[in-house]
Amino acid sequence: MKKKVGKALVEVAQCDITEMDTDAIVNAANAQLILGAGVAGAIRAKGGPRIQEECNAIGGTFVGGAVITTGGNLKARHVIHAVGPRMGEGNEDEKLKNATLNSLKIADENKLTSITFPAISTGIFGFPKDRCAEIMLRTVINYLREGKSGLKRVVFCLHGASSYQIFSETLERF
């Protein structure tokens, strides 16, 4: 599923984020930037130890924040580590919006033209996939419609058919 938004193309795909050949992939990170399980674990396994070493040097970030490292051995040149909320911690929608928005801003600050997102916080953090799709897609579309971004391609790389369907149907509605 693809949709043109401003100067950019927004895509929804069922894929392996560690195989994406975009300028950056987004890691669904924890505030300590420890590459543990899920998306982060896959990035650590394929990207090599350099990414964790750079995260350790940064030291962490806040929920809703994002930081950037190199991509190590990944096809993507960079990893943007975005910290999404855990369900039940309060103000989750705003925190997810901020994690998405801060990732986009970091991409533009580093003059990147393509970025790939996972469904942030929908794994062990327990965020509902439909709410995630609504918040992340709306944030990306609003950001791109402002016309100030240098991004040409934004991909949502989803694991599993149900996540793909939810994000595709949500993008179609926008």
Buried (B, 14 or more C-beta within 10 A) or exposed (E): BEBEBBEBBBBBBBBEBBBBEBBBBBBBBBBEBBBEEBBBEBBBEBBBEEBBEBBEEEEBBEBBBBBBBBBBEBEBBBBBBBBBBBEEEEEBEEBBBBBBBBBBBBBBEBEBBBBBBBBBBBBEBEBEBBBBBBBBBBBBBEBBEEEEBEBBBBBBBBBEEEBBBBBBEBBEEE
